[in-house]
Amino acid sequence: MTDAIAEGLWQRVRDAALAERRLEAFAFTETPGPAWRALASDEGAVIALARDVTLRAVGAAADPVGYRVLAGLAGGPAGLEALARSIALPPIALSERLGALAQAGLARRALDRDEAEATEAGLGLVELIDTIAAGVLARCRTGLAALS
């Protein structure tokens, strides 16, 4: 599960670096390229990047509404209208949440099909959260009964 999350988040970092490289090709200036070029040789920066990407993703998945969106996508790609209805979220709010989840590498939106899907990282974080919640639930059932 954690390997799937790490792989999905790495893919997000890779996609961002490739986008920066493509953007650099359109630059009409003599200034040096973006700082991402030197990133691979700066171990401290790579560690900070990995931690930042991970914390952003965990935060987005841990947000109650973000979690509901990801859980709604756990069964596979979903049309936005149906997803909005199923999680009781207005379509515009869903669109904003999907954008935030996509920025964190947890979801993708296909505009041509008006649907969204969770990424490997998004699905892994839903599974991790559900596993932890199941453990808490079991302890609550036992512990609360013992308090009576």
N, C-alpha and C positions, 0 to 999 in steps of 0.2 A: 504494500500500500504506500509506504513512504517513498519507495523507489519510483513509483508512478507519479507521485506528486513532484519529486525532485526532477524527473525527466520532463514533465509538463512545464515546470517553471523554467528549466534550462531552455526549452524550446521558445518560451516567451523572451528570454534574454537574447537568444540567438536571433530571433526575428527582429527585435529592436535594434541590435547591432547591424544587421543586414539593411534595415531601413535607413539607418544613419549613413551607411556606406553609399547607398543609392542616392540619398539626399546630397551627400558630398559631391557626387558626380555632376550635380546641377549648379554647384557653387561657381560663381563668376568672380572669384576673388583670389588673391595671391596669399591669403593668410593660411597658416598651417591647418591641417585637418582637425577634426574633432578629437577631444580627449579620449574617446573610446579606443583609439588606435594604441595608446600606451597602456591601456588597462591590463592586458594579459601579462605584462611584465611587472606589474605592481601588485604584489601578493596582498597587501593590506587593503587595497582598493577592491580586489576581487572578493575578499572575505566580506567587506562591507556591502558590496553589491549583492552577494548571495544572501546575506542576512536581511537586507532591505527588501529584496524581492520576496523572500519567504514571509517576512512579517506583514508585508502588504497583502499577500495572498491569504494568510491566516486571518488577518483582520477583516478582509472582505467576506470571507466564508463564515466567520464567526458573527458578523452582523446578522441579527435575526431576519431581516428582510432579504439580505443577500443569500443567507442559507436557504430560505424558502424558495427563492428563484433557482438556486442550484439544485435543490432537492426536486423541484418541479421539472428540471431538465435531466434528472438521473435516469429516466426511462428512454432517453434518446432525444433527437431533435424535436422541437415543438413549435407550432405556429404561435406567433406572439399574441394573437387575440385569445386563443384557447388557454395559453399559459397565464395571461393576465386574469382571465376569469377564474382559473383553477386556484390561483393563490390570492385572489381578492385584492388585486393591485391595479390601479388605473393604468391604461396602456402607456401613457406618457411617463409615469413613474417607473414602469417596467423598463421602458427604453433607457431611462437614465441609469437604472440599476444595472442593466446589461452592459452599458458602456463602462461603468466602474468595474464590473466583474471582468470584462474584456481587458481593461487596462492592467488588472492584476494577473492576467493570464489564466483566468478560470472559466471563461465562456467565450463563445464566438457568435456573431450574428451574421446571418446571410440575408442581406438586404433584398436581393433579387427574389428570394423565396419567402421573405417576411417571416423567418423562423430563426431560432437560436438553438445552440447546443452547448453543453458543458464540455470543457476540455478534460484531458486525462488528469490534470492537476485538480480541476474543480471536482471531478467525480471522486478522486482520492481523498480530498478534504472532507467531502460529504460523508464518505465511508468512515474516515477517522473520527469525525464528530459524532456520528451515529454509534460507533463502537464505544467511545467514551461515555456517551449519554446512556447507553444500555448498561454499562457498569455502574453508573450513578443510580439509575433506576432500580437495579437489583439491590443495591445497598440501601436505598430509600425504603423500598418495600420491607426489607428485613429490619432495618434500624427503626423505622417509624412504628412498626408493629411492636417492637420491643419496648418502646417508650410508653406504651399504653398501660 
